[in-house]
Amino acid sequence: MSQKEETKPWVVTAVLKDDTTEFDPTKFKQNVAELFDKWQTQGKFLWSGPLDDNKTALTVFEGTDEEAFQFLNDYKKAASEIVDIELKQWDALPILSLL
């Protein structure tokens, strides 16, 4: 009998690259929106939003290790031309859900 792999909370940070001067925000937003829609239509949790520095965005989601790394790869394909992207496991999320 196989066990279902455990889902964990993850956070992706996307920071506008310093050398980014001009880009097509419509294409960037469309690519990322399609990625997020694909994730959410599968019934998976995802929250994303910008920070007030006008160059950083956070995306919080739940997934297995394999799903998280696939999400990261898809995010990089969608946006790595203009943002630096980093994935971290977010251990604080279960604590926040108790509040």
C-alpha positions as a LaTeX table, in Angstrom:
\begin{tabular}{lrrr}
\hline
Residue & $x$ (\AA) & $y$ (\AA) & $z$ (\AA) \\
\hline
Met1 & 0.00 & 0.00 & 0.00 \\
Ser2 & 1.49 & 3.38 & $-0.98$ \\
Gln3 & 1.23 & 6.44 & 1.19 \\
Lys4 & 0.24 & 9.81 & $-0.17$ \\
Glu5 & 3.14 & 12.23 & $-0.03$ \\
Glu6 & 2.71 & 14.93 & 2.61 \\
Thr7 & 1.87 & 18.45 & 1.50 \\
Lys8 & 3.78 & 21.34 & 3.05 \\
Pro9 & 3.46 & 25.12 & 2.98 \\
Trp10 & 5.84 & 26.89 & 0.59 \\
Val11 & 6.63 & 30.49 & $-0.26$ \\
Val12 & 8.03 & 31.86 & $-3.50$ \\
Thr13 & 9.61 & 35.30 & $-3.52$ \\
Ala14 & 9.88 & 37.13 & $-6.81$ \\
Val15 & 11.97 & 40.30 & $-6.84$ \\
Leu16 & 12.31 & 42.58 & $-9.84$ \\
Lys17 & 15.88 & 42.34 & $-11.12$ \\
Asp18 & 18.00 & 45.47 & $-10.67$ \\
Asp19 & 18.91 & 45.53 & $-14.36$ \\
Thr20 & 15.29 & 45.35 & $-15.49$ \\
Thr21 & 14.48 & 48.66 & $-17.12$ \\
Glu22 & 11.76 & 47.85 & $-19.60$ \\
Phe23 & 9.46 & 44.88 & $-19.84$ \\
Asp24 & 6.01 & 44.03 & $-21.04$ \\
Pro25 & 3.95 & 43.81 & $-17.82$ \\
Thr26 & 0.99 & 42.40 & $-19.73$ \\
Lys27 & 2.96 & 39.36 & $-20.89$ \\
Phe28 & 4.47 & 38.84 & $-17.44$ \\
Lys29 & 1.12 & 39.11 & $-15.66$ \\
Gln30 & $-0.58$ & 36.84 & $-18.20$ \\
Asn31 & 2.08 & 34.11 & $-17.87$ \\
Val32 & 2.00 & 34.18 & $-14.07$ \\
Ala33 & $-1.82$ & 34.38 & $-13.95$ \\
Glu34 & $-2.04$ & 31.29 & $-16.16$ \\
Leu35 & 0.30 & 29.43 & $-13.81$ \\
Phe36 & $-1.73$ & 30.45 & $-10.76$ \\
Asp37 & $-5.04$ & 29.58 & $-12.47$ \\
Lys38 & $-3.70$ & 26.15 & $-13.41$ \\
Trp39 & $-2.72$ & 25.52 & $-9.79$ \\
Gln40 & $-6.03$ & 26.71 & $-8.33$ \\
Thr41 & $-8.23$ & 24.88 & $-10.84$ \\
Gln42 & $-6.68$ & 21.68 & $-9.51$ \\
Gly43 & $-8.21$ & 22.58 & $-6.12$ \\
Lys44 & $-4.90$ & 23.57 & $-4.54$ \\
Phe45 & $-4.34$ & 26.45 & $-2.11$ \\
Leu46 & $-2.44$ & 29.47 & $-3.43$ \\
Trp47 & $-2.24$ & 33.07 & $-2.26$ \\
Ser48 & $-0.15$ & 35.73 & $-3.98$ \\
Gly49 & 0.33 & 39.44 & $-3.67$ \\
Pro50 & 2.78 & 42.31 & $-4.02$ \\
Leu51 & 4.71 & 43.97 & $-1.24$ \\
Asp52 & 4.71 & 47.74 & $-0.88$ \\
Asp53 & 8.25 & 48.15 & $-2.24$ \\
Asn54 & 6.82 & 47.88 & $-5.80$ \\
Lys55 & 9.38 & 45.24 & $-6.74$ \\
Thr56 & 8.65 & 42.15 & $-4.61$ \\
Ala57 & 5.81 & 39.63 & $-4.69$ \\
Leu58 & 5.12 & 36.65 & $-2.45$ \\
Thr59 & 3.26 & 33.51 & $-3.38$ \\
Val60 & 2.22 & 31.09 & $-0.65$ \\
Phe61 & 0.96 & 27.63 & $-1.55$ \\
Glu62 & 0.72 & 24.06 & $-0.33$ \\
Gly63 & 2.15 & 21.11 & $-2.18$ \\
Thr64 & 4.36 & 18.07 & $-2.03$ \\
Asp65 & 8.10 & 18.46 & $-2.57$ \\
Glu66 & 7.71 & 17.36 & $-6.18$ \\
Glu67 & 4.79 & 19.75 & $-6.80$ \\
Ala68 & 6.70 & 22.63 & $-5.20$ \\
Phe69 & 9.74 & 22.17 & $-7.40$ \\
Gln70 & 7.54 & 21.82 & $-10.49$ \\
Phe71 & 5.72 & 25.02 & $-9.51$ \\
Leu72 & 9.10 & 26.75 & $-9.11$ \\
Asn73 & 10.25 & 25.58 & $-12.54$ \\
Asp74 & 6.98 & 26.73 & $-14.13$ \\
Tyr75 & 7.24 & 30.10 & $-12.36$ \\
Lys76 & 10.80 & 30.54 & $-13.63$ \\
Lys77 & 9.67 & 29.75 & $-17.18$ \\
Ala78 & 6.92 & 32.36 & $-16.84$ \\
Ala79 & 8.89 & 35.20 & $-15.26$ \\
Ser80 & 12.63 & 34.67 & $-14.75$ \\
Glu81 & 13.51 & 37.19 & $-17.47$ \\
Ile82 & 12.53 & 40.06 & $-15.19$ \\
Val83 & 12.46 & 38.70 & $-11.62$ \\
Asp84 & 14.73 & 36.68 & $-9.38$ \\
Ile85 & 12.71 & 33.78 & $-7.98$ \\
Glu86 & 13.37 & 31.79 & $-4.83$ \\
Leu87 & 11.47 & 28.92 & $-3.18$ \\
Lys88 & 11.47 & 28.21 & 0.55 \\
Gln89 & 9.51 & 25.84 & 2.73 \\
Trp90 & 7.43 & 27.99 & 5.07 \\
Asp91 & 7.42 & 26.41 & 8.51 \\
Ala92 & 5.56 & 29.35 & 10.05 \\
Leu93 & 2.30 & 28.71 & 8.20 \\
Pro94 & 0.86 & 26.07 & 10.59 \\
Ile95 & 1.43 & 28.42 & 13.52 \\
Leu96 & $-0.32$ & 31.25 & 11.74 \\
Ser97 & $-3.34$ & 29.05 & 11.06 \\
Leu98 & $-3.85$ & 28.68 & 14.82 \\
Leu99 & $-4.23$ & 32.43 & 15.33 \\
\hline
\end{tabular}
